[in-house]
């Protein structure tokens, strides 16, 4: 496991609530909207760890490495919500923002040049996070955003389904080298996962991508 993946995995286990039993679900993921807009950067690595909790809450940690080719004051990080296929509105609760091993403080407002703080704004399309972290051209920085989401998991008569866009096309730069893991809280203690039966997954995105299922964990991995 690479450094970014290990950090996300460790951080995710710190805040995720592993509760009771989760029956295995049919899973569909759109790898196409967390969105950030900033000029003068590339994202050379992205790792996302998500856990479907027993109550349907989705716990997520995103880690992204930014390489800057311009002087910047920080980055925007937008998490789109919208509605699911059942007509329900998704909601996002931002839990924390970190750079490397430094936790940022949430504030109501901040100004250009501020550092180590972030703001969260509700928009018509979701949640916008402004991360205040000045860097010079040539710097690299890795940020971690932790949040929970309601409405991404839908409960049907015969199954439950996670159908959501985690990597959007609205960034100013491509998300390169993306890996994502989806786990299910305490699922191993409940109904056994059987690939192709009660445990399925699809990915919609680049044709070079890969989707794999581990029915022992159980876990879905997207690259």
Secondary structure, 3 states (H helix, E strand, C coil): CCHHHHHHHHHHHHHCCCCCCCCCCEEEEECCCEECCCCCEEEEEEEEEEEECCCCCEEEEEEEEEEECCCEEEEEEEEECCECCCCCECEEEEEEEEECCEECEECCCCCCCCCCEEEEEECCCEEEEEEEEEECCCCEEEEEEEEEEECCEEECCCCEEEEEECCCCCCCCCECCEEEEEEECCHHHCCCCCECCCEEEEEECCCCCCEEEECCCCEEEEC
